[in-house]
Amino acid sequence: MSTQTADMLFTRRAREVLTVTLNRPAVHNALHPEQLGQLLEIVRAASADPTLRLLAVTGAGTKAFSAGFDIRALQIAKSETPPPSQILFAVTAALIACPVPTLALVRGYCAGAGLDLAMSCDHRIATADATFWLPAANLGTVYEPRSLERFQAILGPSVAKRLFMCGHRLEASEALRVGLIDQLVEAASVDDRVDNWVAASPALARSHKHILDEFAKPADRSEQFWAPLDRLRLESTRSAERARALTDFVTTSDKEHGDA
């Protein structure tokens, strides 16, 4: 068994299982670009490790898996090109492509970019107090089109529209019913349930994962298909409405939780 601390991440290896903990509990494990850069390196290294049987991702503490992207970081970097959200898309893409089976262990809030991260894993288990939602509509942000496609593929168009268009929150029991999570577990036994998701045969698991993922891929789409959809997102990130929404979000958050 080995442990390692990196500024905003904590990794723990026990036999063939690597657990990565998002370690910013003071801000409900909000995702920071530097932290995501560290996570990307970890996922890439895990992908190249033939001895791993499972890569698990969770959040520090009991209040949140992750409350989403750190809004303050988005405000500070709003003029940067490429935008900081690009690192999130790189991490989710790496998780999706990872040949090692992946598992998200969710306690409490799982929102926005945090939900995107969890949905990029093969499986998700959650405690009864878990809540899932996407605040994109409240932040004046059009979501990344390829992520929308993935959400719809997993949840179906109706549930995806509830999340993205209406901003509905899904409690754990409903999340289980619609297929957002695979299993509800007792809070005290979340970590103990990890072994249930460890592949008996790493080689067979990787082969089956590759085959099933190939089946799930949509038909090839050209850049002409994606370009106008990407423009919708880009326009939203540069809008005055979004700038106001981000400021309002931070102000409200500070009033509710204190300036972290």
N, C-alpha and C positions, 0 to 999 in steps of 0.2 A: 504494500500500500504506500502511495506517495501523495504528498500535497505540495501545492505551490501557490504563492500569492502574487498576483499581478495587480497593479493599482486598482482597477475597477472590476477585476475578475478574480475568481478563486477556482482553481482546478484541483480535482482529486481523482487519483487513479487507484482503483481497487481491482486487482487482477485484470480482467480484460474489459473493464468498464471505466470510461472516462466521464466524469461529471463536471460540468462547467457551471459555476454559479455567478449570476449577474450580481455584483457586489456594490450596490449603491442604495442601501435600504433607507437612508435618510430622505431620499427623493423617490421612494417607491420603485427603486431600480430603473429609473428613467435612463434611456440609452443615450450615451455620449459618443460622438464620432470617434474619439480616440479609443474608447472601450470597444466599439465595434471593429476597429482596426485590429485590436488584440484578438477579438473573437474570430475574425476572419483567418488570422494566422493559425489559431488553434484548430479550426475546422479543416483547413488545408493539410495541416500536419496529421490530423486524425485520419483523413482520407488516404494518406500514404502509409498508414500503419496497418500491416496485415494481421497483427495480433489482436486488434480491437474487435470486440463483439457488440459493443453498444456505446453510443455517444449520447449522453443525457444533458439537458439544459434546464436550469431552474433559477429561481430568484432568491436572494438572501432574505432571511426573516420570514414572517408569516403573512404580511399584509399584501404583498404583490409579487407576481412573477415579473412583470414590468408594466409600468403605467404608460409606456410609449416613448417616443423620441423626446429627448430633453429640449423643451420648447425654447429655453434661453439660448441653447447652442444654435438652434435654427435662426433665432433673431440676430445673433451676433454674426452668423455666417451667411446672412440672406443675400449678400452681393457676390458670394464666391461662385466660381465656375470651375469645375462642376459643383453642384450643390452638395451639402453634407449628406443628404439622404441617399446619394449614390453608394456610399459605403454600406448602408443598410441593404440595398438591393444586391450588392456583391456578397454580403453574408448570407442572405436568404438563398441566393443562387448556389452558393457553396454548400449550404445545408441540403438543398434539394439534390444536388449532384453527388453528395457524399456517398460512397459505396457502403459505408458502415451504417447499420440501422440506427436511427435517431429517435429520441424520445424527449418530449417537453413535460416537465413536472410542474403543474400550476397550482399555486396557492394564492388566494385573494385576487387582486386586480390583474387583468391581462387585457391591455388596451392598445389601440393604435399600432405602432411599430412593434410593440411587444407581442401583440396578437399575430402580426405578420411573421415574426420570428417563430412563434409556436406553431403556426400553420405550415411552416416550411419543414417541420420535422415529420417523420413517418407516422408517429403516434403521439397522442396527448392524453395524460391522465390528470385528474384535478380533484381537489377537495371540494366539499359541499359549499364552502363560502366563496368559491371562485366566481368571478363575473367577467364577461367578455363583451367588449364593444369597440367601435371605431369612431373616434371623435372627428373624423375628417370633415364632415359636414359643418361642424361647429368651428373649424379652423380655416374655413375657406380654401380647402385643399382638394384638388382632384387627385385621386390615388393613382399609383403607377399601374398602367393598364395590364401588364403581365401578372401583377399581383391580383388584380380583380379577376382575371381569367382563372387563376389558381383557386381563389376563394369559391368562385362559381362552380368549378369542377368538383370541389370537395363537398360543398353545401347545397348546390343547386341554385337556380336563379332567384327564387323567391326569398330564401334566407339571405343570400348575398345582397339583394336589394334592401332588405330590412336593415342590414348592418350599415351599408354604404349610403343609402338614400335617406333613411329615416333615423339613423343613429340609435336604433334599438339596442338595449342591453340584454344579453342572454345570461340568465342565471345558470348555475352548473347543471341542474336537472334538465333544463331545456337544451343546453349545449350537448348533453349526452343524447337526447332524443333526436336532434337534427344531425348528429354525426360530427359535430365540431370536436368533441373529445371521445375517447375510446372507453374510458372507465372512470367511475367515481370511487375515490378511496378515502379512508379515514385520515384525518389530518396527522395523527400520530404515526401512521404507517406509510406515508408517501415514499420515504427513502427505502423502506423495506420492500416495496412493490417493484423496485427497479429490476430485481433479478428475474421477475416474471417476463420481462421483455428482452432478456438476453438471448441471442440466437444460440441454439444448440450446436449448429455447425456454421462457423463464420463464412466459409466458402459457399455453402449452399444458400445462406441468407443473402449474400451479396449477389449471387447469380439470380435468385428469385426477385430480389429488389430491382435489379436492372431490367429483367424481363417485364415485370409489372409496370415499372415506370415507362418503359417504351410503349406499352399498350395504352397508357393514360395520356401520352403526348398528343396534342392537337395536330391537325394537318399543318404541314409547313406553311408559314406565312411570310410574305415578302416584306421588305422595309416599307413598301407602298401601303401595306395594310396598317403597320404600326405608326407610321409617321404622323398622320392626323390625330391619332389618339394620344401620342406623346406630346403633341402641341397643346392639346387641351390641358394636360397636366402642367406644362411649362407656363402657360398663360396664367393658370391659377396661382402658381408660386410667386409670380411677379405682380400680382394684383394688389391694389390698395385695400380691398376687402380682406385679403388674407393677412396683411400687415396689421390691420385693426384687430382681426380675430386673434392673432397671436398675442398682441399686447393685452387684450381683454382677458385671454386665458391665463396669462402669467399674473395679472393683477388679481383675478379671482382666486387663483391658486395660492397666492401669497396671503390673502385675507383668510382663507380657510385653514391653511396648514402652517403659516409662518414662513418667512423667507429662508429657504434652505441654502 
